[in-house]
Amino acid sequence: MVLSQLPLGEFGRVTAIEGGHGVRRNLNQLGIHVGDVVSLARRGAFRGPLLVLVHGMQVALGRGVANRVYVEPVGTHAGKGGSRE
């Protein structure tokens, strides 16, 4: 599933990032890497940006970028709160 499909408050582990070097670089600069645990905190109205929790920080992602981040659900508790385990 892609990040934008993750239910609010659920945690997911990033399994893949689709896209070119620019997309990966931008996500890496925001602290989102393959293996990280992320949570979807809020969805913007009218297909607006998504607020994602990663490494204890809130990061806003556009839906187009969020649709390039693949996650596998890990439940409602991430263990170390958004870190690579």
Buried (B, 14 or more C-beta within 10 A) or exposed (E): EBBBEBEEEBBBBBEEBEBEEEBBEEBEEBBBBBEBBBBBBBBEEEEEBBBBBBBEEEBBBEBEBBBBBBBEEBEEEBEEEBEEE
